[in-house]
């Protein structure tokens, strides 16, 4: 058997929560963006909080997912 391939590493429980949080932030930001767009197209004025949710949560989720990818790369390089 070749030593180049090893069994998949188990993900730490803390990192699983981190990844799910990033996913939830991204989904919340996308829902907020959709609400803002639909309300603007309908001629209404959306609650300003939806804009803030989208402006903060989407970049935060992007940075969190990037950190998760960098951690995965670092773990694979150690194998």
KEKE-3310 file (N, C-alpha, C; in steps of 0.2 Angstrom, whole numbers, plus 5000, padded with zeros to 4 digits):
npx = (5004:5002:5011:5007:4994:4982:4970:4955:4956:4948:4936:4939:4928:4925:4929:4920:4908:4912:4913:4899:4894:4899:4893:4879:4880:4882:4871:4861:4865:4862:4849:4844:4849:4841:4828:4830:4831:4819:4810:4813:4811:4797:4794:4794:4802:4815:4819:4833:4841:4842:4851:4863:4865:4868:4879:4889:4888:4890:4904:4911:4907:4914:4927:4928:4926:4937:4947:4945:4947:4961:4966:4963:4971:4984:4983:4983:4996:5004:5002)
npy = (4994:5011:5025:5038:5041:5044:5041:5051:5065:5068:5081:5094:5098:5111:5118:5113:5120:5133:5133:5130:5142:5151:5148:5150:5164:5168:5164:5171:5184:5183:5181:5193:5202:5198:5202:5216:5219:5214:5222:5235:5234:5232:5245:5249:5254:5247:5240:5248:5239:5227:5231:5233:5220:5213:5220:5217:5204:5196:5199:5195:5181:5177:5179:5170:5158:5158:5157:5144:5137:5139:5133:5120:5117:5119:5108:5098:5099:5095:5082)
npz = (5000:4996:5003:5001:5001:5013:5026:5027:5037:5052:5056:5067:5080:5084:5072:5064:5068:5066:5052:5049:5054:5046:5034:5038:5040:5027:5020:5027:5023:5010:5009:5015:5005:4995:5000:5001:4987:4981:4988:4984:4970:4971:4974:4987:5003:5010:5026:5034:5041:5034:5024:5031:5037:5025:5021:5031:5035:5023:5018:5030:5031:5019:5022:5033:5027:5018:5028:5033:5021:5020:5031:5029:5018:5024:5033:5024:5018:5029:5029)
capx = (5000:5006:5011:5005:4987:4980:4963:4953:4956:4942:4936:4938:4921:4926:4930:4913:4904:4915:4911:4892:4892:4901:4887:4873:4880:4882:4864:4857:4866:4859:4842:4844:4850:4835:4823:4831:4830:4812:4806:4815:4807:4790:4793:4794:4808:4817:4822:4840:4845:4844:4857:4868:4866:4871:4886:4893:4888:4893:4911:4913:4907:4919:4934:4928:4927:4944:4951:4944:4951:4968:4967:4963:4977:4989:4983:4985:5003:5007:5002)
capy = (5000:5017:5030:5044:5042:5042:5041:5057:5068:5071:5089:5096:5100:5119:5120:5112:5125:5139:5132:5131:5149:5155:5146:5153:5171:5169:5163:5177:5190:5183:5182:5201:5206:5197:5206:5223:5220:5213:5228:5240:5233:5233:5252:5251:5256:5241:5242:5249:5234:5222:5233:5232:5213:5211:5223:5215:5196:5193:5199:5191:5174:5176:5179:5164:5152:5158:5154:5137:5134:5140:5128:5113:5117:5118:5102:5093:5099:5092:5074)
capz = (5000:4996:5009:4998:5002:5020:5028:5028:5044:5055:5057:5074:5082:5084:5065:5061:5070:5062:5045:5049:5056:5040:5029:5040:5038:5020:5018:5030:5019:5003:5010:5016:4999:4991:5003:4999:4980:4980:4991:4980:4964:4972:4976:4994:5006:5015:5033:5034:5044:5029:5021:5036:5037:5019:5021:5036:5035:5017:5019:5036:5029:5014:5026:5037:5022:5016:5033:5033:5016:5021:5036:5025:5014:5029:5036:5019:5017:5034:5029)
cpx = (5004:5006:5008:4998:4985:4973:4961:4954:4949:4942:4935:4931:4920:4926:4923:4908:4906:4913:4903:4890:4894:4895:4881:4874:4879:4874:4859:4858:4863:4852:4840:4844:4843:4829:4823:4829:4822:4808:4807:4811:4800:4788:4793:4801:4810:4820:4830:4844:4847:4850:4863:4870:4870:4878:4891:4894:4891:4901:4914:4913:4912:4926:4934:4929:4934:4949:4951:4947:4959:4970:4967:4969:4983:4989:4985:4992:5007:5007:5008)
cpy = (5006:5022:5037:5046:5040:5043:5049:5059:5070:5078:5090:5099:5108:5121:5119:5118:5132:5139:5133:5138:5153:5154:5150:5161:5172:5169:5169:5183:5189:5184:5190:5204:5204:5201:5213:5223:5219:5219:5234:5240:5234:5241:5254:5253:5251:5244:5242:5243:5228:5224:5232:5224:5211:5214:5220:5207:5193:5193:5195:5183:5172:5175:5172:5158:5152:5155:5147:5134:5134:5134:5121:5112:5116:5111:5097:5093:5096:5084:5071)
cpz = (5000:5002:5007:5000:5010:5021:5029:5036:5046:5057:5064:5075:5081:5077:5062:5062:5067:5055:5044:5050:5049:5035:5031:5039:5031:5018:5021:5026:5013:5004:5011:5009:4994:4993:5000:4991:4978:4983:4987:4973:4965:4974:4983:4997:5011:5021:5032:5037:5039:5025:5025:5037:5031:5019:5026:5036:5029:5017:5025:5034:5024:5017:5030:5033:5019:5021:5034:5027:5017:5026:5033:5021:5019:5032:5031:5018:5023:5033:5026)
residu = (UNK:UNK:UNK:UNK:UNK:UNK:UNK:UNK:UNK:UNK:UNK:UNK:UNK:UNK:UNK:UNK:UNK:UNK:UNK:UNK:UNK:UNK:UNK:UNK:UNK:UNK:UNK:UNK:UNK:UNK:UNK:UNK:UNK:UNK:UNK:UNK:UNK:UNK:UNK:UNK:UNK:UNK:UNK:UNK:UNK:UNK:UNK:UNK:UNK:UNK:UNK:UNK:UNK:UNK:UNK:UNK:UNK:UNK:UNK:UNK:UNK:UNK:UNK:UNK:UNK:UNK:UNK:UNK:UNK:UNK:UNK:UNK:UNK:UNK:UNK:UNK:UNK:UNK:UNK)
# end
